[in-house]
Amino acid sequence: MKPQNAISLFLLLKNVIGSNVRMSKLCQAIGLIVVIASLAMGCAPRTPLGNAVYFEDLQDTKALLASGADPCESVGRGEDTALDLAKGDTHDLLNRDPMKDDFYRALLEVAFQRALQGKKCERILFYAARIGDTEKVKKLISLGEDPNQGEEMWESSPLGIATYYGHEETVRALIAGGARIDPQLDNFEKLRLWAATIGSDSSYQKAQSSLRLLRKYQTKKQQ
């Protein structure tokens, strides 16, 4: 609950039950607890790694990772992982500063090493597909990552993400690893429109090229 909503709820309870003194005191106490808890959540600090990524301090990010910070753990404030924070909005990544990709690659490398040690990192196949790291994608699939997993945050599958960003080699690796060209997992027309309306000309061309590649795979499968 957002702090302003908690405060509004508290004031409403106070007014509605104000005539009953005993109930009024009880509801005021409950309301205050809700407000304080909500404010505490809203003001809770991020982890040091979360702050380093949020403020785009690459040197601190790498230093924290080297000292053992986990990019797969929540960074606080109700946010997800450091990788999610570095990812930002999915649609904005088509035109992002190359420096931010350095954050992403540094975090992904540590997460990947954790996966090699058998440790779980949610959405790691999506992260690898997004950056077009084909070798990591192949290895993660061999370790048991499902190439057909769907994800609400990404609104797609790893194959859709790789297609959206125009990583043809990664697209090939995912299909070879068992990824299905499935409209129920990916709305490829929507991906094409996103690339056309949000991305640059070059990113749109890459997405178009990847979509043509998928159509070739579909045609071969139907023959």
CYANA upper distance limits for C-alpha pairs under 8 A (distance plus 0.5 A):
  1 MET  CA      5 ASN  CA      7.01
  1 MET  CA      6 ALA  CA      6.94
  1 MET  CA     38 SER  CA      6.74
  2 LYS  CA      6 ALA  CA      6.83
  2 LYS  CA     38 SER  CA      6.86
  2 LYS  CA     39 LEU  CA      8.31
  2 LYS  CA     42 GLY  CA      7.91
  3 PRO  CA      7 ILE  CA      6.76
  3 PRO  CA     35 VAL  CA      6.87
  3 PRO  CA     38 SER  CA      5.75
  3 PRO  CA     39 LEU  CA      5.82
  3 PRO  CA     42 GLY  CA      7.60
  4 GLN  CA      8 SER  CA      6.76
  5 ASN  CA      9 LEU  CA      6.68
  6 ALA  CA     10 PHE  CA      6.70
  6 ALA  CA     31 GLY  CA      8.17
  6 ALA  CA     34 VAL  CA      6.91
  6 ALA  CA     35 VAL  CA      5.71
  6 ALA  CA     38 SER  CA      7.36
  7 ILE  CA     11 LEU  CA      6.83
  7 ILE  CA     31 GLY  CA      8.38
  7 ILE  CA     35 VAL  CA      6.37
  8 SER  CA     12 LEU  CA      6.68
  9 LEU  CA     13 LEU  CA      6.72
  9 LEU  CA     31 GLY  CA      7.89
 10 PHE  CA     14 LYS  CA      6.74
 10 PHE  CA     27 CYS  CA      8.47
 10 PHE  CA     28 GLN  CA      7.45
 10 PHE  CA     31 GLY  CA      5.25
 10 PHE  CA     32 LEU  CA      7.54
 10 PHE  CA     35 VAL  CA      7.99
 11 LEU  CA     15 ASN  CA      6.80
 12 LEU  CA     16 VAL  CA      6.62
 13 LEU  CA     17 ILE  CA      6.51
 13 LEU  CA     18 GLY  CA      8.33
 13 LEU  CA     24 SER  CA      8.44
 13 LEU  CA     27 CYS  CA      7.12
 13 LEU  CA     28 GLN  CA      8.01
 13 LEU  CA     31 GLY  CA      8.21
 14 LYS  CA     18 GLY  CA      5.94
 14 LYS  CA     24 SER  CA      6.79
 14 LYS  CA     27 CYS  CA      7.46
 14 LYS  CA     28 GLN  CA      6.81
 17 ILE  CA     23 MET  CA      7.16
 17 ILE  CA     24 SER  CA      5.93
 17 ILE  CA     27 CYS  CA      8.42
 18 GLY  CA     23 MET  CA      8.37
 18 GLY  CA     24 SER  CA      5.76
 19 SER  CA     24 SER  CA      7.79
 20 ASN  CA     24 SER  CA      6.16
 21 VAL  CA     25 LYS  CA      6.72
 22 ARG  CA     26 LEU  CA      6.91
 23 MET  CA     27 CYS  CA      6.54
 24 SER  CA     28 GLN  CA      6.48
 25 LYS  CA     29 ALA  CA      6.67
 26 LEU  CA     30 ILE  CA      6.78
 27 CYS  CA     31 GLY  CA      6.33
 28 GLN  CA     32 LEU  CA      6.54
 29 ALA  CA     33 ILE  CA      6.85
 30 ILE  CA     34 VAL  CA      6.83
 31 GLY  CA     35 VAL  CA      6.68
 32 LEU  CA     36 ILE  CA      6.54
 33 ILE  CA     37 ALA  CA      6.54
 34 VAL  CA     38 SER  CA      6.51
 35 VAL  CA     39 LEU  CA      6.55
 36 ILE  CA     40 ALA  CA      6.54
 37 ALA  CA     41 MET  CA      6.75
 38 SER  CA     42 GLY  CA      6.78
 39 LEU  CA     43 CYS  CA      6.65
 40 ALA  CA     44 ALA  CA      6.25
 41 MET  CA     77 ARG  CA      6.76
 41 MET  CA     78 GLY  CA      8.10
 42 GLY  CA     77 ARG  CA      6.87
 43 CYS  CA     77 ARG  CA      7.84
 44 ALA  CA     76 GLY  CA      7.51
 44 ALA  CA     77 ARG  CA      6.07
 45 PRO  CA     76 GLY  CA      7.08
 45 PRO  CA     77 ARG  CA      7.08
 46 ARG  CA     50 GLY  CA      5.95
 46 ARG  CA     51 ASN  CA      6.40
 46 ARG  CA     75 VAL  CA      5.87
 46 ARG  CA     76 GLY  CA      5.21
 46 ARG  CA     77 ARG  CA      6.64
 47 THR  CA     51 ASN  CA      6.76
 47 THR  CA     75 VAL  CA      5.60
 47 THR  CA     76 GLY  CA      6.71
 48 PRO  CA     52 ALA  CA      6.69
 48 PRO  CA     64 LEU  CA      8.22
 49 LEU  CA     53 VAL  CA      6.73
 49 LEU  CA     60 ASP  CA      8.39
 49 LEU  CA     61 THR  CA      6.59
 49 LEU  CA     64 LEU  CA      6.81
 49 LEU  CA     65 LEU  CA      8.28
 49 LEU  CA     69 ALA  CA      7.25
 49 LEU  CA     71 PRO  CA      8.29
 49 LEU  CA     75 VAL  CA      7.57
 49 LEU  CA     82 ALA  CA      7.47
 50 GLY  CA     54 TYR  CA      6.45
 50 GLY  CA     75 VAL  CA      5.38
 50 GLY  CA     76 GLY  CA      8.07
 50 GLY  CA     81 THR  CA      8.45
 50 GLY  CA     82 ALA  CA      6.16
 50 GLY  CA     85 LEU  CA      7.98
 51 ASN  CA     55 PHE  CA      6.49
 52 ALA  CA     56 GLU  CA      6.46
 52 ALA  CA     57 ASP  CA      5.53
 52 ALA  CA     58 LEU  CA      7.61
 52 ALA  CA     60 ASP  CA      6.41
 52 ALA  CA     61 THR  CA      5.87
 53 VAL  CA     57 ASP  CA      6.63
 53 VAL  CA     58 LEU  CA      7.69
 53 VAL  CA     61 THR  CA      6.80
 53 VAL  CA     82 ALA  CA      7.34
 53 VAL  CA     85 LEU  CA      7.53
 53 VAL  CA     86 ALA  CA      6.73
 53 VAL  CA    103 PHE  CA      7.67
 54 TYR  CA     85 LEU  CA      7.33
 54 TYR  CA     86 ALA  CA      7.78
 56 GLU  CA    100 LYS  CA      7.91
 56 GLU  CA    103 PHE  CA      8.23
 57 ASP  CA     61 THR  CA      6.65
 58 LEU  CA     62 LYS  CA      6.65
 58 LEU  CA    102 ASP  CA      8.14
 58 LEU  CA    103 PHE  CA      6.72
 59 GLN  CA     63 ALA  CA      6.69
 60 ASP  CA     64 LEU  CA      6.50
 61 THR  CA     65 LEU  CA      6.68
 61 THR  CA    103 PHE  CA      7.98
 62 LYS  CA     66 ALA  CA      6.57
 62 LYS  CA    106 ALA  CA      7.36
 63 ALA  CA     67 SER  CA      6.78
 64 LEU  CA     68 GLY  CA      6.96
 64 LEU  CA     69 ALA  CA      5.94
 65 LEU  CA     69 ALA  CA      5.21
 65 LEU  CA     70 ASP  CA      7.35
 65 LEU  CA     71 PRO  CA      8.18
 65 LEU  CA    107 LEU  CA      8.11
 65 LEU  CA    110 VAL  CA      7.73
 70 ASP  CA    110 VAL  CA      8.27
 70 ASP  CA    111 ALA  CA      8.04
 71 PRO  CA     81 THR  CA      6.60
 71 PRO  CA     82 ALA  CA      5.54
 71 PRO  CA     83 LEU  CA      6.56
 71 PRO  CA    107 LEU  CA      6.37
 71 PRO  CA    108 LEU  CA      8.29
 71 PRO  CA    110 VAL  CA      7.66
 71 PRO  CA    111 ALA  CA      6.72
 72 CYS  CA     81 THR  CA      5.84
 72 CYS  CA     82 ALA  CA      7.20
 72 CYS  CA     83 LEU  CA      7.52
 72 CYS  CA    111 ALA  CA      6.99
 72 CYS  CA    121 CYS  CA      5.91
 72 CYS  CA    122 GLU  CA      7.56
 73 GLU  CA     80 ASP  CA      7.88
 73 GLU  CA     81 THR  CA      5.67
 73 GLU  CA     82 ALA  CA      7.68
 74 SER  CA     78 GLY  CA      8.29
 74 SER  CA     79 GLU  CA      6.89
 74 SER  CA     80 ASP  CA      5.28
 74 SER  CA     81 THR  CA      4.86
 74 SER  CA     82 ALA  CA      7.42
 75 VAL  CA     79 GLU  CA      6.69
 75 VAL  CA     80 ASP  CA      6.75
 75 VAL  CA     81 THR  CA      6.02
 75 VAL  CA     82 ALA  CA      6.49
 76 GLY  CA     80 ASP  CA      7.85
 79 GLU  CA     85 LEU  CA      8.19
 80 ASP  CA     84 ASP  CA      6.50
 80 ASP  CA     85 LEU  CA      7.62
 81 THR  CA     85 LEU  CA      6.86
 82 ALA  CA     86 ALA  CA      6.59
 82 ALA  CA    107 LEU  CA      7.99
 83 LEU  CA     87 LYS  CA      6.50
 83 LEU  CA    104 TYR  CA      7.06
 83 LEU  CA    107 LEU  CA      6.77
 83 LEU  CA    108 LEU  CA      7.70
 83 LEU  CA    127 TYR  CA      8.29
 84 ASP  CA     88 GLY  CA      6.98
 86 ALA  CA    100 LYS  CA      7.72
 86 ALA  CA    103 PHE  CA      7.11
 86 ALA  CA    104 TYR  CA      6.40
 87 LYS  CA     93 LEU  CA      7.91
 87 LYS  CA    104 TYR  CA      7.42
 88 GLY  CA     92 ASP  CA      7.93
 88 GLY  CA     93 LEU  CA      7.91
 89 ASP  CA     93 LEU  CA      7.33
 90 THR  CA    154 TRP  CA      7.39
 91 HIS  CA    194 TRP  CA      7.98
 91 HIS  CA    198 ILE  CA      7.32
 92 ASP  CA     96 ARG  CA      7.01
 92 ASP  CA    198 ILE  CA      7.92
 92 ASP  CA    199 GLY  CA      8.40
 94 LEU  CA    165 TYR  CA      7.56
 94 LEU  CA    195 ALA  CA      8.36
 94 LEU  CA    198 ILE  CA      8.02
 94 LEU  CA    199 GLY  CA      5.77
 94 LEU  CA    200 SER  CA      7.64
 94 LEU  CA    203 SER  CA      7.03
 95 ASN  CA    199 GLY  CA      6.77
 95 ASN  CA    200 SER  CA      7.18
 96 ARG  CA    100 LYS  CA      7.52
 96 ARG  CA    101 ASP  CA      8.42
 97 ASP  CA    101 ASP  CA      7.70
 98 PRO  CA    102 ASP  CA      7.36
 99 MET  CA    103 PHE  CA      7.48
100 LYS  CA    104 TYR  CA      6.91
101 ASP  CA    105 ARG  CA      6.50
102 ASP  CA    106 ALA  CA      6.56
103 PHE  CA    107 LEU  CA      6.71
104 TYR  CA    108 LEU  CA      6.47
105 ARG  CA    109 GLU  CA      6.51
105 ARG  CA    131 ILE  CA      8.26
106 ALA  CA    110 VAL  CA      7.21
107 LEU  CA    111 ALA  CA      6.76
108 LEU  CA    112 PHE  CA      6.41
108 LEU  CA    124 ILE  CA      8.24
108 LEU  CA    127 TYR  CA      7.57
108 LEU  CA    128 ALA  CA      7.73
109 GLU  CA    113 GLN  CA      6.79
110 VAL  CA    114 ARG  CA      6.86
111 ALA  CA    115 ALA  CA      6.86
111 ALA  CA    121 CYS  CA      7.17
111 ALA  CA    124 ILE  CA      7.85
112 PHE  CA    116 LEU  CA      6.84
112 PHE  CA    124 ILE  CA      8.03
112 PHE  CA    136 LYS  CA      7.99
113 GLN  CA    117 GLN  CA      7.01
114 ARG  CA    118 GLY  CA      7.06
114 ARG  CA    119 LYS  CA      5.75
114 ARG  CA    120 LYS  CA      7.86
114 ARG  CA    121 CYS  CA      8.17
115 ALA  CA    119 LYS  CA      5.46
115 ALA  CA    120 LYS  CA      6.58
115 ALA  CA    121 CYS  CA      7.31
115 ALA  CA    140 LEU  CA      8.24
116 LEU  CA    143 LEU  CA      8.45
123 ARG  CA    127 TYR  CA      6.93
123 ARG  CA    151 GLU  CA      8.43
124 ILE  CA    128 ALA  CA      6.76
125 LEU  CA    129 ALA  CA      6.57
125 LEU  CA    137 VAL  CA      6.79
125 LEU  CA    140 LEU  CA      7.20
125 LEU  CA    145 GLU  CA      7.38
125 LEU  CA    147 PRO  CA      8.14
125 LEU  CA    158 PRO  CA      7.03
126 PHE  CA    130 ARG  CA      6.49
126 PHE  CA    157 SER  CA      7.87
126 PHE  CA    158 PRO  CA      5.47
126 PHE  CA    161 ILE  CA      7.58
127 TYR  CA    131 ILE  CA      7.03
128 ALA  CA    132 GLY  CA      6.64
128 ALA  CA    133 ASP  CA      5.86
128 ALA  CA    134 THR  CA      7.96
128 ALA  CA    136 LYS  CA      6.87
128 ALA  CA    137 VAL  CA      6.42
129 ALA  CA    133 ASP  CA      6.78
129 ALA  CA    134 THR  CA      7.76
129 ALA  CA    137 VAL  CA      7.00
129 ALA  CA    158 PRO  CA      6.25
129 ALA  CA    159 LEU  CA      7.88
129 ALA  CA    161 ILE  CA      6.83
129 ALA  CA    162 ALA  CA      5.60
129 ALA  CA    167 HIS  CA      8.47
129 ALA  CA    170 THR  CA      7.10
130 ARG  CA    158 PRO  CA      8.14
130 ARG  CA    161 ILE  CA      6.19
130 ARG  CA    162 ALA  CA      6.09
130 ARG  CA    165 TYR  CA      7.19
131 ILE  CA    162 ALA  CA      8.43
132 GLY  CA    162 ALA  CA      7.05
132 GLY  CA    165 TYR  CA      8.43
132 GLY  CA    167 HIS  CA      5.89
132 GLY  CA    169 GLU  CA      8.31
132 GLY  CA    170 THR  CA      6.27
133 ASP  CA    137 VAL  CA      6.83
133 ASP  CA    170 THR  CA      7.42
134 THR  CA    138 LYS  CA      6.72
134 THR  CA    169 GLU  CA      7.01
134 THR  CA    170 THR  CA      5.24
134 THR  CA    173 ALA  CA      7.17
135 GLU  CA    139 LYS  CA      6.75
136 LYS  CA    140 LEU  CA      6.45
137 VAL  CA    141 ILE  CA      6.74
137 VAL  CA    170 THR  CA      7.71
137 VAL  CA    173 ALA  CA      7.76
137 VAL  CA    174 LEU  CA      7.77
138 LYS  CA    142 SER  CA      6.81
138 LYS  CA    173 ALA  CA      6.81
138 LYS  CA    174 LEU  CA      7.88
138 LYS  CA    177 GLY  CA      7.69
139 LYS  CA    143 LEU  CA      6.74
140 LEU  CA    144 GLY  CA      7.02
140 LEU  CA    145 GLU  CA      6.07
141 ILE  CA    145 GLU  CA      5.15
141 ILE  CA    146 ASP  CA      6.98
141 ILE  CA    147 PRO  CA      7.25
141 ILE  CA    177 GLY  CA      7.05
147 PRO  CA    157 SER  CA      7.96
147 PRO  CA    158 PRO  CA      6.84
147 PRO  CA    159 LEU  CA      7.85
147 PRO  CA    174 LEU  CA      6.91
147 PRO  CA    177 GLY  CA      7.49
147 PRO  CA    178 GLY  CA      6.92
147 PRO  CA    179 ALA  CA      5.50
148 ASN  CA    157 SER  CA      6.65
148 ASN  CA    158 PRO  CA      7.66
148 ASN  CA    159 LEU  CA      8.27
148 ASN  CA    178 GLY  CA      8.17
148 ASN  CA    179 ALA  CA      5.87
148 ASN  CA    180 ARG  CA      7.04
148 ASN  CA    185 LEU  CA      8.14
149 GLN  CA    157 SER  CA      6.30
149 GLN  CA    158 PRO  CA      7.82
150 GLY  CA    155 GLU  CA      7.94
150 GLY  CA    156 SER  CA      6.33
150 GLY  CA    157 SER  CA      5.27
150 GLY  CA    158 PRO  CA      8.26
150 GLY  CA    185 LEU  CA      6.77
151 GLU  CA    155 GLU  CA      6.32
151 GLU  CA    156 SER  CA      6.49
151 GLU  CA    157 SER  CA      6.96
152 GLU  CA    156 SER  CA      7.68
154 TRP  CA    161 ILE  CA      8.16
155 GLU  CA    186 ASP  CA      8.29
156 SER  CA    160 GLY  CA      6.02
156 SER  CA    161 ILE  CA      6.95
156 SER  CA    185 LEU  CA      6.56
156 SER  CA    186 ASP  CA      5.74
156 SER  CA    187 ASN  CA      8.25
157 SER  CA    161 ILE  CA      6.80
157 SER  CA    185 LEU  CA      6.53
157 SER  CA    186 ASP  CA      6.89
158 PRO  CA    162 ALA  CA      6.66
158 PRO  CA    174 LEU  CA      8.26
159 LEU  CA    163 THR  CA      6.61
159 LEU  CA    171 VAL  CA      6.52
159 LEU  CA    174 LEU  CA      6.81
159 LEU  CA    175 ILE  CA      8.23
159 LEU  CA    179 ALA  CA      7.22
159 LEU  CA    181 ILE  CA      8.36
160 GLY  CA    164 TYR  CA      6.50
160 GLY  CA    186 ASP  CA      6.26
160 GLY  CA    187 ASN  CA      8.49
160 GLY  CA    188 PHE  CA      7.55
160 GLY  CA    191 LEU  CA      8.02
161 ILE  CA    165 TYR  CA      6.87
162 ALA  CA    166 GLY  CA      6.63
162 ALA  CA    167 HIS  CA      5.80
162 ALA  CA    168 GLU  CA      7.91
162 ALA  CA    170 THR  CA      6.82
162 ALA  CA    171 VAL  CA      6.35
163 THR  CA    167 HIS  CA      6.63
163 THR  CA    168 GLU  CA      7.56
163 THR  CA    171 VAL  CA      6.91
163 THR  CA    191 LEU  CA      8.48
163 THR  CA    207 ALA  CA      6.33
163 THR  CA    210 SER  CA      5.80
163 THR  CA    211 LEU  CA      7.00
164 TYR  CA    191 LEU  CA      6.30
164 TYR  CA    192 ARG  CA      7.60
164 TYR  CA    195 ALA  CA      7.21
164 TYR  CA    207 ALA  CA      5.76
164 TYR  CA    210 SER  CA      8.26
165 TYR  CA    203 SER  CA      7.34
165 TYR  CA    206 LYS  CA      7.43
165 TYR  CA    207 ALA  CA      6.40
166 GLY  CA    203 SER  CA      7.43
166 GLY  CA    205 GLN  CA      8.38
166 GLY  CA    206 LYS  CA      4.78
166 GLY  CA    207 ALA  CA      4.81
166 GLY  CA    208 GLN  CA      7.99
166 GLY  CA    209 SER  CA      7.39
166 GLY  CA    210 SER  CA      5.91
167 HIS  CA    171 VAL  CA      6.71
167 HIS  CA    206 LYS  CA      7.95
167 HIS  CA    207 ALA  CA      8.47
167 HIS  CA    210 SER  CA      7.41
168 GLU  CA    172 ARG  CA      6.75
168 GLU  CA    209 SER  CA      8.17
168 GLU  CA    210 SER  CA      5.94
168 GLU  CA    213 LEU  CA      8.05
169 GLU  CA    173 ALA  CA      6.72
170 THR  CA    174 LEU  CA      6.62
171 VAL  CA    175 ILE  CA      6.79
171 VAL  CA    210 SER  CA      7.88
172 ARG  CA    176 ALA  CA      6.57
173 ALA  CA    177 GLY  CA      6.53
174 LEU  CA    178 GLY  CA      6.90
174 LEU  CA    179 ALA  CA      5.82
175 ILE  CA    179 ALA  CA      5.02
175 ILE  CA    180 ARG  CA      7.14
181 ILE  CA    186 ASP  CA      8.27
181 ILE  CA    214 LEU  CA      7.88
181 ILE  CA    218 GLN  CA      7.92
182 ASP  CA    186 ASP  CA      6.69
183 PRO  CA    187 ASN  CA      5.93
183 PRO  CA    188 PHE  CA      7.66
187 ASN  CA    191 LEU  CA      6.90
188 PHE  CA    192 ARG  CA      6.69
188 PHE  CA    211 LEU  CA      8.07
189 GLU  CA    193 LEU  CA      6.78
190 LYS  CA    194 TRP  CA      6.60
191 LEU  CA    195 ALA  CA      6.75
192 ARG  CA    196 ALA  CA      6.69
192 ARG  CA    204 TYR  CA      8.10
192 ARG  CA    207 ALA  CA      7.11
192 ARG  CA    208 GLN  CA      7.31
192 ARG  CA    211 LEU  CA      8.28
193 LEU  CA    197 THR  CA      6.54
194 TRP  CA    198 ILE  CA      6.10
194 TRP  CA    199 GLY  CA      7.76
195 ALA  CA    199 GLY  CA      5.41
195 ALA  CA    200 SER  CA      8.21
195 ALA  CA    203 SER  CA      7.20
195 ALA  CA    204 TYR  CA      5.48
195 ALA  CA    207 ALA  CA      7.09
196 ALA  CA    200 SER  CA      8.10
196 ALA  CA    201 ASP  CA      8.12
196 ALA  CA    204 TYR  CA      5.84
199 GLY  CA    203 SER  CA      6.18
199 GLY  CA    204 TYR  CA      6.55
200 SER  CA    204 TYR  CA      6.66
201 ASP  CA    205 GLN  CA      6.74
202 SER  CA    206 LYS  CA      6.79
203 SER  CA    207 ALA  CA      6.71
204 TYR  CA    208 GLN  CA      6.61
205 GLN  CA    209 SER  CA      6.60
206 LYS  CA    210 SER  CA      6.79
207 ALA  CA    211 LEU  CA      6.67
208 GLN  CA    212 ARG  CA      6.71
209 SER  CA    213 LEU  CA      6.85
210 SER  CA    214 LEU  CA      6.89
211 LEU  CA    215 ARG  CA      6.81
212 ARG  CA    216 LYS  CA      6.86
213 LEU  CA    217 TYR  CA      7.00
214 LEU  CA    218 GLN  CA      6.70
215 ARG  CA    219 THR  CA      6.60
216 LYS  CA    220 LYS  CA      6.74
217 TYR  CA    221 LYS  CA      6.69
218 GLN  CA    222 GLN  CA      6.80
219 THR  CA    223 GLN  CA      6.85
